Every structure is written in C-alpha cells, then in structure tokens.
Amino acid sequence: MPLACWGNHPVVPARAARPERRRDLDAIVGDPSIGTLISRGLGRSYGDAALPPEPREGSAAILHERLDRLLSFEPASGMLHAEAGATLAGIIEAFLPRGFLPAVTPGTKFVTLGGAIAADVHGKNHHTEGSFGAFVHEITLLLPSGEVLRCSRAENTDAFWATLGGMGLTGHILSARIRLRPVQSAFLTVRYQRARSIYEAFDLFAGPFSTFRYSVAWIDCLSEGAALGRSVLMGGDHTPAAEVPSPQRSRLLAPNVPRGFRVPFFAPSALLNPWTIRAFNALYFNAHWTRTRTVGYDSFFYPLDHIRDWNRLYGRRGFQQFQFVLPHEFARDGMVEVLTGLARSKRASFLAVLKTFGPSSGGVLSFPKPGWTLSLDLPHDGGLNAFLRGLDDLIVKHGGRRYLAKDACLSPGHFRRMYPELDRFREIRARLDPHDRLASALSRRLGITP
Ligand SMILES: Cc1cc2nc3c(=O)[nH]c(=O)nc-3n(C[C@H](O)[C@H](O)[C@H](O)COP(=O)(O)OP(=O)(O)OC[C@H]3O[C@@H](n4cnc5c(N)ncnc54)[C@H](O)[C@@H]3O)c2cc1C
C-alpha cells in the first residue's frame, strides 16, 4: 500500500501488517522472510520516521493500532498500564470522567502511547514539567529476537533511555506504565496576550508567562521589520472545580465529543499561499486581545483536531513540518535569522508555534533540550529541501537541533552534529538489535541504521 505520515511527503510503496493479537505480532517479528521492520502508531509524525525503508528489501511497517488495551489503573497514584497502540484520545475518554488527563500531551490527541514514547513528545509544559518521558515509569519492549524486555529507570536502564525518543529503533513497544495527572475539571484558565514582535514575545515568556504551567505563542511568520514575529501568547493552568463558570459546570469532567468537520479531499496545492496566509494571520492576530478565558481542554490542547484530515489542505504534494530548538544563549539571534530568512523567501508557514523547553528528559536521542523551539509548516515544492538545508546550517551554527518526528529531509552530516550522543545510541542499539532487523526510511536516510 502507499504509505505516508501526516505531511503526506514522502509517500512510499510499503508492506504493512496490522496484528490483531499479540501472537500475530510475535509471528511477524519471527518471520525470517521479512527484511526489516518498523513499528507505527497513527502515523502522526510528519516525515518518514514511521515508514519502512526500500520495499524491495521486503521491509514492512507494523501497525499497532489494534493492540490498544488499557490493562490496569491505580487511582491513588494515577498509574496506567496500557498497550502501545492505546491512543491519548482513548485514554482521555476513559479517564477524564474519573478526574485524570495525560500529564504531557502533543498538539493532537490522535497519537499512540508507543508513538509518544518513541518520539518522547513534548507539550506546552516542557519548561515546567519536561517531556512525555518524565511520566513514563516502565516500558515493555519486544526485541527482534523475540525476547521481551522490561525497562525502567531502575532496570535495563540503557534500553529505557534509548527507547525514549529512540524512534522505534530499539524494539517494538508492547506496553508502558505512565502516570496520569489528577485534574478537578476538563477546563483551563487561559490568558491571551498579543506581542508586537518576537522580541516582545521573548520578554513576555521570560516574564509574566513564565509562571504558567502551559505556555505557547502563535507567530505571524509573514510579518517583517519592526513587527517581525508578532505573536499571540497563550498561558494556561488547569481550572479548579470551584472556579469553573456555571454554564460549563454541568460538563465538569466530560470528554469532548468530536464534532467532525472533515476535509473531504486534497485541496489544490495553491490554496495555502502567502496571500491567503497573510489574510488569515491578520484576522487571527486582531481577533486576540489581552484577556483571560476559561476554555475546554480540547480547544486549548488540540485546536487542530477539530478539523479532521486538515493535512489535505496542503494538497497532494504535501508539506513538511520543520521544528528546531536553539539553546537560550543563541535563541534570540537565531530565531530572528530564521524568521527573516523565511519572510524574505516568501515561503509562508500557515502554522508557526514558539515554545520554551526546560531540561532534557535523559532520552539518548530525545529532541527537547533547554532553549526555545519553533515549528513551521511549509508546503512541499521542488526547492523546499534546499531551503531547509540552509536553515539547518543556521541551526547547527547556533548549537540547535531538529525534531526527528517532524523531519523528512535532514542530512546525515547535520544530524550527527545536532545529536552528539548518536554513537552511544548506536552502541545500545547494537545490543538490542544485533542483526539490524529494525529500520525506518528515516533511520536509513540519517545513517542511524546501516
Ligand atoms: C497536529 C499535530 C500536532 C503535533 N504536535 C506535537 C507537539 O506539540 N509535540 C510533539 O512532541 N509532537 C507533536 N506532534 C508529533 C507527534 O506527537 C509525534 O510524531 C508522535 O510520535 C506521533 O505518534 P504516532 O502514534 O502517530 O506515531 P507514528 O507517527 O506512527 O510513529 C512515530 C515514531 O514512533 C515509533 N513508534 C510508534 N509506535 C511504536 C511502538 N509501538 N513501538 C516502537 N516504536 C513505535 C515509530 O517507529 C516512529 O519512529 C504533532 C503531530 C501532529 C499531527
């Protein structure tokens, strides 16, 4: 089948298997006729991390979506044991009515537990609480040999730290124990504030917005000059039950039922162009003035989930998401250089999001490290990869790195300079997968696997 991830670029012909039961998974992993394997969740990574390499080698993707049971839950500690195919959407539906939410969540709830661990995903609270890995207590891995390995901070620690952010290259995650966050309501109290430039946004983040558990800024990446990087900042905290306004009290711990607008087909590639994006940006910026509101968790954490298949708006050629982090000391200069380069290139990003990162989780290949992170969505065209390589030079120069879950074009040379622990990762991987049975299109492109 043609297989792609969320950016719809690249699309590769691939073999895929969707085991219904654990014994089916064991049979696939033990099948010597299959070349290499890579696990896949819901394909919400953007590039080629969840795609198998060359189909001619008989490689295949294992789709974990049916292996999604919630196995046990301890309400006193919030500890959930679930299979890797369980989704954050399913976990929220089951546990929000009992007063629990995932402690760290990416910008979509349509990701699996396995995908969240393998990418060590981050949310809007990295600066205060770290990445998904901070709440993972134990991972059970199925190794290519068929052996099952339990790993944690106390047991098989190398395997644990290599699997967090290890992009599926250390084994097939079968299940994990994660700690959920107790909440009193399904709502957040959110402050919105406009910043007239990226400089003002940095100051607000470092000042009044530093005390929020969650913070994020939407950036108008087409603005230039004195308005370069003008933004809307959002800072939020969970709303205690007593502070939920009365109209919303009746739905105190109710999960949101998706109202399902779906983009029915691929839009013409020209739909998202600098003119339409400029018009959207002006509307969005002017619609947000300084105020504080109580909003549902779904609107705050997952605004894009309200439009199903929104990736089709980019047309059949797809798009690339480009996310990088720059350390604090170089972030201001580096971000200004990237935004200036982007504005000059007339490449418009429909979504541009700025966040701050706190300390790393300890995952050997985990992306987050202290600094500032910016993500951009750029429609794919013939010249995009060359343009992004230019940005990669800038990122390396400023001591930053790119996020592998959102990459489709990083070069092996840039990668090596961005991830200095690559050799340690390879050593651990060699013990877990000595015959190189695990590989993805991404791992081959970057030289992580032979
Ligand atoms: C709208 C949107 C918003 C997003 N926002 C954020 C964000 O704010 N922060 C962030 O960090 N990410 C974000 N992402 C990226 C997304 O969270 C990650 O790419 C996540 O890994 C996707 O999970 P998945 O289950 O779809 O995994 P896939 O995309 O299918 O796979 C991702 C990686 O996980 C591996 N993997 C999956 N399942 C297993 C398993 N069972 N065992 C071993 N390896 C496995 C795959 O091999 C692959 O390397 C966003 C994505 C979208 C589409």
The ligand as a Gaussian input file, in Angstrom:
#p B3LYP/6-31G(d) Opt

LIG

0 1
 C       -1.356000      18.121000      14.604000
 C       -0.109000      17.570000      15.227000
 C        0.424000      18.207000      16.326000
 C        1.584000      17.700000      16.924000
 N        2.081000      18.356000      18.000000
 C        3.187000      17.877000      18.614000
 C        3.697000      18.506000      19.792000
 O        3.161000      19.515000      20.259000
 N        4.776000      17.945000      20.398000
 C        5.378000      16.810000      19.910000
 O        6.339000      16.345000      20.513000
 N        4.916000      16.193000      18.798000
 C        3.842000      16.707000      18.143000
 N        3.353000      16.065000      17.035000
 C        4.054000      14.867000      16.545000
 C        3.510000      13.589000      17.175000
 O        3.152000      13.795000      18.508000
 C        4.585000      12.511000      17.168000
 O        5.113000      12.358000      15.871000
 C        4.112000      11.148000      17.644000
 O        5.221000      10.292000      17.668000
 C        3.051000      10.554000      16.727000
 O        2.562000       9.363000      17.328000
 P        2.005000       8.166000      16.448000
 O        1.376000       7.199000      17.376000
 O        1.168000       8.677000      15.328000
 O        3.359000       7.546000      15.905000
 P        3.896000       7.368000      14.417000
 O        3.919000       8.682000      13.743000
 O        3.184000       6.281000      13.747000
 O        5.409000       6.924000      14.730000
 C        6.303000       7.856000      15.294000
 C        7.555000       7.117000      15.753000
 O        7.198000       6.234000      16.817000
 C        7.594000       4.904000      16.529000
 N        6.597000       4.016000      17.109000
 C        5.246000       4.100000      17.025000
 N        4.662000       3.090000      17.705000
 C        5.670000       2.341000      18.235000
 C        5.726000       1.159000      19.007000
 N        4.634000       0.515000      19.422000
 N        6.935000       0.667000      19.325000
 C        8.071000       1.284000      18.947000
 N        8.081000       2.410000      18.205000
 C        6.897000       2.929000      17.853000
 C        7.656000       4.837000      15.017000
 O        8.556000       3.845000      14.582000
 C        8.146000       6.236000      14.671000
 O        9.547000       6.297000      14.739000
 C        2.201000      16.529000      16.413000
 C        1.650000      15.878000      15.307000
 C        0.508000      16.403000      14.702000
 C       -0.063000      15.700000      13.515000

